[in-house]
Amino acid sequence: MKIVLFAAAVLLASCGIETIEYLPQPQVPSYLSQTNPAILTYDHVSGIYSSTSNFQGYEVYYKLYPSAVSELGFTASYNLANDVNLLASTPTKDYLVALGYQRMSSNDQNSGTLPLIGASTSTEKFITLDFTQFLNVMNQPNASTAHTGPNTAPIPFISGAPNSASSPTTSQNVFRTISSSSSVLSYPWFSDLYTTWTTATSDMSKVSTAAISQSTQKYEVDVFLVAYAFTPEQTIYSAPVPWGVISDLEVTD
């Protein structure tokens, strides 16, 4: 039997049939251990993707939910845990998107840098997704009128440092991605959630008790991290890994 399997493998290789390269998941600490609701961190260790051709970095996918704690009365990880369970049978980036998750962009005019977080196989990088200033400012009374539009509202950002004890050496703002009914993409600011709106967008939950229906609730941003590699022949994504929950966006003015 071993000889037959070996011969089959040789035959497939000699016929030029493409083999799909495997990209390991990011080694993110359990989202259940998250302690700061405004910050998510990940320590990219050198060598983790040394066997992967053309590893480029990481993409971040998010989805907006009513706050599990403030609006639904559940634990902070309730919505994220449900999506983790749904992904268990089909742990792919495409299925994550099918569940309503959207890619964070680094530009409010287009899809921005690809991947969102550049990283090297040979260098450590401590990555931080930071909503601290954004929440501190936007959750104040009347923030929707005082801080909307370019140059007035704070912007969440993602940064990279040589290690957890060092200051960031790279940083870029992050924006939403939404798709219209005609599949046209736009990249609004997260602060736009604090303005008056009446129709849920493609990055918002639309199911059962966790459906977003109005612009006067407290919301959370559920986040997955996906490793990314690119070659001229194929783009490779790892299985999505739950990174954590950013909360609360107090959209109550």
Residue pairs with C-beta under 8 A, 6 or more apart in sequence:
13 19
18 233
18 234
20 234
20 236
21 52
21 53
21 229
21 234
21 236
23 49
23 52
23 55
23 227
23 228
23 229
23 236
23 237
23 238
24 48
24 49
24 52
24 227
24 238
25 227
25 238
25 239
25 241
26 42
26 44
26 58
26 225
26 226
26 227
26 238
26 241
27 45
27 48
28 42
28 225
28 241
28 242
28 243
29 42
31 77
31 80
31 242
31 243
31 244
31 245
32 77
34 40
34 76
34 77
34 244
34 245
37 76
37 245
37 246
37 247
37 248
38 130
38 131
38 132
38 134
38 135
38 246
39 128
39 129
39 130
39 131
39 132
40 128
40 129
40 223
40 243
40 244
40 246
41 126
41 127
41 128
41 129
41 164
42 58
42 126
42 127
42 225
42 243
43 124
43 125
43 126
43 127
43 163
43 164
44 58
44 119
44 124
44 125
44 126
44 127
45 124
46 120
46 121
46 122
46 123
46 124
47 121
47 122
48 121
49 55
49 121
49 227
49 229
50 121
50 122
52 121
52 229
52 236
53 229
53 231
54 229
54 230
54 231
55 119
55 120
55 121
55 227
55 228
55 229
56 114
56 115
56 118
56 119
56 228
56 229
56 230
57 115
57 116
57 117
57 118
57 119
57 227
57 228
58 115
58 116
58 117
58 119
58 127
58 225
58 226
58 227
58 228
59 93
59 103
59 104
59 114
59 115
59 116
59 117
59 225
59 226
59 228
59 237
60 103
60 104
60 116
60 117
60 129
60 158
60 174
60 223
60 224
60 225
60 226
60 243
61 93
61 96
61 97
61 101
61 102
61 103
61 104
61 223
61 224
61 225
61 226
61 240
62 101
62 102
62 104
62 176
62 203
62 221
62 222
62 223
62 224
63 83
63 99
63 100
63 101
63 102
63 203
63 204
63 205
63 221
63 222
64 193
64 203
64 204
64 205
64 212
64 219
64 220
64 221
64 222
65 79
65 204
65 205
65 210
65 212
65 219
65 220
65 222
66 72
66 205
66 210
66 211
66 212
66 217
66 218
66 219
66 220
67 217
67 218
67 219
67 220
67 247
67 248
67 249
68 74
68 75
68 76
68 77
68 78
68 79
68 210
68 220
68 245
68 247
69 75
69 76
69 247
69 248
70 218
70 247
70 248
71 217
71 218
72 78
72 209
72 210
76 220
76 245
76 247
77 245
79 205
79 210
79 220
79 222
79 245
80 222
80 242
80 244
80 245
83 96
83 99
83 101
83 222
83 242
84 242
86 99
87 95
87 96
87 99
87 239
87 240
91 239
91 240
92 237
92 239
92 240
93 226
93 237
93 240
96 224
96 226
96 240
100 202
100 203
100 204
100 205
100 206
101 203
101 222
101 224
101 240
102 176
102 177
102 178
102 179
102 202
102 203
103 111
103 116
103 177
104 116
104 158
104 174
104 175
104 176
104 177
105 111
105 112
105 116
105 174
105 175
105 176
105 177
105 187
106 112
106 113
106 116
106 158
106 172
106 173
106 174
106 175
107 113
107 175
107 187
108 175
108 187
108 188
108 189
109 187
110 187
111 177
111 185
111 187
112 172
112 175
112 187
113 172
114 228
115 228
116 158
116 172
116 174
117 125
117 127
117 158
117 160
118 160
118 170
119 125
119 127
119 160
123 162
124 162
124 163
125 160
125 161
125 162
126 160
126 161
126 162
126 163
126 164
126 166
127 158
127 159
127 160
128 158
128 159
128 160
128 161
128 168
129 156
129 157
129 158
129 174
129 223
129 243
129 246
130 156
130 157
130 158
130 159
131 156
131 190
131 221
131 246
133 154
134 153
134 154
134 155
134 156
134 190
134 191
135 246
135 248
135 249
136 154
137 143
137 147
137 153
137 154
138 147
138 153
138 154
138 191
138 194
138 249
138 250
139 248
139 249
139 250
140 146
141 253
142 253
143 194
143 253
144 194
144 195
144 196
144 251
144 253
145 253
146 152
147 153
147 154
147 191
147 194
148 191
148 192
148 194
148 195
153 189
153 191
154 191
155 173
155 174
155 175
155 189
155 190
155 191
156 173
156 174
156 190
156 246
157 171
157 172
157 173
157 174
158 171
158 172
158 174
159 168
159 170
159 171
159 172
160 168
160 169
160 170
160 171
161 167
161 168
161 169
162 169
174 190
175 187
175 188
175 189
175 190
176 187
176 188
176 189
176 190
176 192
176 201
176 203
177 185
177 186
177 187
177 203
178 185
178 186
178 187
178 188
178 201
178 202
178 203
179 185
179 202
180 186
180 202
190 221
190 249
193 215
193 219
193 249
193 251
194 215
194 249
194 251
194 253
195 215
196 215
197 215
198 214
198 215
200 206
200 211
200 212
200 213
204 212
205 211
205 212
206 212
212 219
215 251
216 251
216 252
216 253
217 251
217 252
218 247
218 248
218 249
218 250
218 251
218 252
219 247
219 248
219 249
219 251
220 245
220 246
220 247
220 248
220 249
221 245
221 246
221 247
221 249
222 242
222 245
223 242
223 243
223 244
223 245
223 246
224 240
224 241
224 242
224 243
225 240
225 241
225 243
226 237
226 238
226 239
226 240
226 241
227 237
227 238
228 235
228 236
228 237
228 238
229 235
229 236
229 237
230 236
